[in-house]
Amino acid sequence: MASENDKRKWRPVDPTRHHRENGWDYRGRAIYHFTLVVEGRYPLFGTLAGDSAETAFVRLNPFGYRVYRMLSGLAQFYAGKGFALKVLAQKVMPDHVHLVIQVLEPLPRSIGAVVRGFKSGCTMVYRREFLGGGENAAGVHGGFGAGGRGGLEGGVHGEGAGPGVYGGLGGGWIGGGENAAGVHGGFGAEVHGEGAGPGGRGGEAGSGVHGGFGAGGRGEGAGAGVHGGMDGGAHGGEAEALVQFGRIFAARGSIWQQDPAYYHERILHAPGQLRRMIDYVKDNPRRLWLKRHNPDLFRLHRRTDVGGLQFTSLGNHFLLEWPDRQMVEMSRSATDGQIQERLQQVLAAAHNGAITYTAAISKGEKLIARTLREQGYPLVVLLNDGFPAEGSRHEHFYKPGGVYFEACSKGQLLLLEPTEQAFHDAAIQAAVEETLRRKAEARRRAYEPIPTTASRYRFVALNEMARRLSR
């Protein structure tokens, strides 16, 4: 576990992705939460199943089950190499893996060596047992049969017959032979075929790793395989996902997303964080189910126009149309009594139907926002640098964390991150300047303008925007 001195030293290199922490001893005792993502978010390990969020679970395909077993035996395997480890939680999702692991004693090498070794081992097993043919592959990609999309047997690009170009799916790329029947499972003889393959437009052949493809490509029989969310729609983007995965795997030889940091991490630093880590890992299937069944509530919108300003937004946009609004802003110097008094006022208004706008910066604002969320009242929160950059690899798969996720899934939250245009809006700049000038005069200090990139400017600007939007 990290010492108090260590806690003061660490600083996230990338606070939004938690790739590495400067000054951290990666050989020392600690608890980590690692997330490892499949290339292209391809659902290589299984499919999401269940009739509701509460019953959601991941149905692992044969390869996913092998990965699960490898995670379970990780501590024992590395014990023979002098690594004292304990796996505290694990979860194999359709397209990524979560691992919470404890370093019990100082390690002979960095914990990163363990993660990289596990990743290499998974790729080796995939190449040896699920890529090259044989009965195992039958359950992984669910049945890209002899023809594939435009001749995938002949090559990923579909030009030419026979097992060529990337080895061909069915006949070569996923190996040929009985194994390939299940790795690319339900594609049958022709991904776009109406009747090709054992099940025509669907059927049992699609029950492999790419299950939902059905036996004939456009299968209506949703299978249980790797392609979780495909549920019988093998044409279009789903087939392209497999083609893209195959193309990258052929070029790089790894099942994992290419990342300079090799993996995403979180290190335990605070009391109560371990329980949150473990709960998050166990709760992943439910969260994925909610996201898939409420896509509009988890979709990033760029340049959302609100009150003459532009934002990146995520959540329930109907909250913007609510007529009764209130804004919460509290000084950092507010006493506990003042915070409680304001909290009661805000709760009373929320109970009577008001939507609350806040930047949730100061202690009082955070307490009020948290109480509103816990009691199920709708909330609009303005963020400074809260979302992935536009065009980044994380943009498409972003989801808010913790309590924000729960509130989003219930339609009780809207997150707004101002664009640079909003921070440079003339009226906002004038309002910020007036606020800062007034505060300087109250402290008998000379007012000096600050740049729009300064954190102090941005925090005041968020409150000014919240004030404008709540009118």
Secondary structure, DSSP 8 states (H G I E B T S, - for coil): ---HHHHHH-EESSTTT---EET--TTSSEEEEEEEEBGGG---SEEEE-SSTTT-EEEE-HHHHHHHHHHHTHHHHHHTTT--EEEEEEEE-SSEEEEEEEE-S--SS-HHHHHHHHHHHHHHHIIIIIIS-SGGGGGTS--B-SSTTTTTTT-TT--SSSS-STT-TTTTTT-STTTHHHHTGGGBT-TT-SS-STTSSS-GGGGSBTGGG-TTSS-SS--SSBBGGGTT--TTHHHHHHHHHHHHHHHH--SB---TTSSEEEE--STTHHHHHHHHHHTHHHHHHHHHH-GGGG--EEEEEETTEEEEEEE-GGGGG-S-EEEE---TT--HHHHHHHHHHHHHHHHTT-EEEE---SHHHHHHHHHHHHTT--EEEE-SS-S--TT-TTTTT----HHHHHHHHTT-EEEEEE-HHHHT-HHHHHHHHHHHHHHHHHTT-------TTSHHHHHHHHHHHHHHHT-
